[in-house]
């Protein structure tokens, strides 16, 4: 499973610099296109230290890590809402993302003027929140208009469903107008399911990346903690990243990057931190497969049952599921191999309703 993340932000916030840092990309950060067509797409591996240990153990011919795909939207959300051409395609890409990253400028650079004329982190976060809400409100209004028109000619059997949808969407609209994003609304599981097809932007987990300057690195931890005290929610987190430094580090060999990171007092790659927080907000866990001389990482939502995890690999495996042979990563490391794990009784047989745990190493048995 590849996770799709849309990168948004006000103009000149360093959005493309952060994109380069996350994807090891080399997109020209001097591009300031105004035609709404500057979309950059990059894929990077999800950091997974357990993968190397499994590769050392099984010595496979092929290694497949989990990946995360970033889409840098080269224009404002407000600028693409309601556009049926290029803008409509950009909005579609955003709506299909699993999560969003909002890059907010905190660095000072006299050669690059701020789009609002001054630095103000809180104002810029609020402005992007408004753009996302505006997109959702436009979608809601169009759907409510269609429901009103449909009710005039609806059969009695159709009216109840339309009225329920109308009531739910009217409530969503009222909360959005009070600056409450969909992700923070008190919705039942049934209501959340009913809203899935709308792909509201404010329903998506949001990671706010505050793009600081190199001179602000010593204060980064304090700034991050202070801002998180105001903005952190279960599906919204905030992180400080120096985009310029991280972009430079992303172009280096790992040994050089570790050394320079230490010089800057950076304990962990900003890209790795962004991915970890994204996974945390999305509620994802990882399991491993080791068949066909291949070690592969699979990312699934926490709480996924074994039969559905098998379906992530192939629909035939879900349809013909028999059982799963499972061992936890730590148990496998202690045994140093499947044969020893089997001998010690640590390799378990689980049924289709088994809830896959983070770090499980699984072989699915199936018949179609």
N, C-alpha and C positions, 0 to 999 in steps of 0.2 A: 504493500500500500504506500503510495507516494502522497505526501501531504502537500496541498496547494495553499500558498500564502500570498495574499495580495499586499503590495507595499504602496501606501498612499502617503500624502503629506503636502503641505503648502509649497508653492514654488520656492526654490532656493533654500530649502530646509536641509539639503544634503541627502535627499532620498536616494539618488543614484549612487552616491558614495557609499551609503549603507548597503545598497544592493550589491555593489562590487565586493564589499567586505564579506558579505554573507555567501556569495557564490564564487569567490576567487575570480570575479569578472574583471574586464578591462574596458568597460563602456566609458566613452568620453563624458566626463562629468561636466564639461563645458557646454554640452548641448542644452539649449533652452528653447526647444521647439514650441510653437504655439498652435500647431495644427492638430494637436491631440493624437498624433500617430506614434509618438516616441514610447513604444512599449518594449521593455526588455525582459527576457525570460531566461532564468538560469536554474540549474539543478545542482544540489550539493548533497554530500553524504551526511547522514545523521551520525553524530559521534556515538560509538558503541564500544567501550573498552572490552566487553565480554566477547566480542566477535574474534579478536586476535587470539584469545586463549582457545576458542573452539577451533579456529583454523590451525593452530599449532597441534591440537589434539588429533584432528581428523585428516589434516594435510590434503584438503580437497583440490580438485582441478579448477574449480570455479568458486568464487566468493561474491555474494550479492548483498551489499549493505542496504539498509533502508535509505530512502532519499526524501528530500524536501524540495519542492519546486517553488521558486519565487517569481512573481510577476510584478514588475515595477511599472505602474501606470503613470505615463508621462504627462498627466494633466490633472486638473482638479476634479473631484467627484461632482461638484456643482456644475462644472462645465460640460459633463457628459450626460447628465440626467435629462431625459426627454429628447435626446438626439437620436434619430433613427438611423444615422449613417455610421461613421467611424465611432462616434461616441457611444452609440448603442452597443457596438461590439465590445468596447472597453468596459461598459457597465456589466455586460454579460460575463466577462472574465472575472470581474470583481465578485459578482453574485455567486459564481461557482466556486470561489475560494473557500477553504475550510476555516481560515482565520485571516485576520487583517493585522498589518503592522502600520502604525501611524508614526512617521518620522517627524519629530518636533525640534525645531532649531533652538540651540542654546549657545552655540559658538559665536564668537565675535570675529568678523572679517570685514574690514572697511571697504575692501574691493568688491564685495558682494552685498548689495543692499538688501535689507529685509523687505519682503513684499508688503508688510504693514508699516514699514518705516522705523520700527523699533523692536527690540527683543522683549517678548512677554510669553513665557511658556504657558501659563494658565489661559491666556487669551487664545493662543494658537490651538491648544487642545480643545477649547470650547468651540472655536470656529470649525474645526474638522468634525466634531460631534454634530454640529448643526448641518454640515454638508451631508453626513451619513443619514441623519434623520430626515432631511429634505428629500433624499432619494427614496427612502421608505414611504414617506407621506405621499409622494407623487404616485408610487405604485398602489398604495392603499386607496387613494382617491379614484384612480382609474377602475380598480376592481369594484369599489362600492357603487360607482356609476353603472357598471355592467350588471351588478346584482339588482339595483333598482329597476333597470330596464327589463331584466329577465323576470322579475316578480310580476310585472304587468301581464305577461302571457303565460306564466307558469301554471302547470297542472297542480291540483291539490296535493298530489303525492310528492311534488318537487319543492313545494313552498317551505316545508319545515326545515329542510337542509339549507336552503338559501337564507332563511331568516336566522338560523343559528350562526351561519358564516357572517352575515351582516352584523349581528350583535357582537361577535368576537372581534371583527375588524374595526368596528366603531370604537370598541373599548381600547384596542391597540392604538388607534389613531389619537384618541383623547390622551392616553399616557405619553405618546411620542410628543404631542404638543405641549406637555408639561416637562419636556426634556428628560424623560425616562426612556433609555434605550430598551429594545425588546429583550436583550440578554438579562436585564435586571427586573423584568416584570414577573409578577407572581402568576405563573401559568401552570395549569394541570398538564400531566403527561399527554392527555388526549388533545389539549389545545396546542401544545408544542408540535405534536404530530400533524395537526391540521395546518400549521403554518409552514411546514418544511418546504413545500413547493414554492412558496413566495421568495425564499432565499433572501430575507431582509438583511441589509448590511449591518444594522445595529443589533441583530441577533447573533452575529458571529463573535467568537472570542477576539478580544482586541489587546494587542501588545503595543504600548506606547514606548517608542524608542527616542529618548531625549538625546539628541546629537550634540555632544559637548566638544569643546576645543581642547587641544593638548594641554594648555595652561590650566584647565579645570580638572584634570585627572586627579590631583591630590584631594579635591573636595567631592569626587564622584560618589563615594559611598554615602556621605552625609546627604548630598543632594537627592540621591536615589531613595534613601530611607524617608526623608522628609516629604518628598512628592508621593511616595507610595502610601504614606499615612492618609493622604487625601484621595488618591485615585484608585488604589488597589481594591478590587472586587474579585469574587470567585472566577469570573470570566473576563477580567480586565486587570492587567498588570503593567508595571512601568519599570523600565530599565534605562540606565545611562550608558551610552557607548560613544567613544570618540571615533567617529566614522573615518576621518582622515588617517589616524594611526592604524585602525583595524584594516583599512584597505591596503595600507602599506605592508602590514604583517601578512595579509592574505597572499601577497605576491612572492613571499620569501619561502625558502626551504624551512621545514619545521624546526630544525635545530637552530637556525638563525632567528626564527620568530620567537622561540622560547627565550633566547638570550635577550632580545630586544624588549620583549614583554616584561622581563624581570627588571630591565633598566627603567621602564616606565612605571613599575610597581603594579603591573596588571597580572593578577593571579591566574586568570582563565580567559581564554579566547572569547571575545564579545559575540562572535558567531555561534559558538557552542552554548553560551548562556541564552541567547535568543532562541535557539532550537529547543533547549531544555524547558524553558518557560512556555514555549508554544505547545510542546507535548503535554506539559502539566495542565495547561488550560483546556486543551482538547480532550484530556482524560485518556491518553493513549498509553499502551504498554507494548512491550516487544516480546515475541517468542521466536524460536529458532528451529529450522529444519536442517537435516544433515544427510538427506538421501541423494542418490544418483551422483555421488562424488561432488556434491555441491553443499556449501554451507550458506544459508540464506536467512536474513532477518526480515520478519514480518511485523508491521505495526497495526494494532487493532484497538478499538475502544475497550477500556477497562470494563470487565463484566461480560465479555463475549464468551459464549459457550463453544465447546470444542467443534460441534458440527458447523457452526457459522465460521469459525476460524479456518476449518478445512475448505469451506467455500471461497475464502479469500484466495486460496491457492488455485483451486479449479472447481467449477460448478459440479463436475462429475464426482469429486471427492465428497461434496456435501450431499449429493443425491444418493450415492452408494456407501455412505459412511457406515463402518462396522464398529470400530473402536479406535482409540488413540493410545499409543505407547508414550508415556510422559515421564520425564525426570527433571527436577529443578536444576538450574545451572550450578548452584553451590554443591549439591549432592554429586553431580557429574564430575565437578572439579576434584572433589575428595576421592572419587573412585578412579579418576584418570582414564575413563573409558566406559563404553556401553556394556561390554562383556562383564566387567567387574561389578558394575551397577546392577546388572541382571542377577549375578551370583549373590549379591548382598540383599536382593529383594527391594531395591530402591527404584527400579524401573516399573512404573505402575501402569495398569490397564484402566483407562477411563472411558466412560460412555459419552454419548452426544451431549448430555446436559452438564458435563464438567465445565467449570468456569476456568478458562485459561489464565494463568498467573504470569506476571512479568518475569522473564528469564526462563520460562519453560522451554525445554528441548523436546520436540514432539515428532513422532512418526505416525502418520495417519494411515490406517488400514481401511480399504474401501473395495467395493465390488460393483461394477456397472455392466 
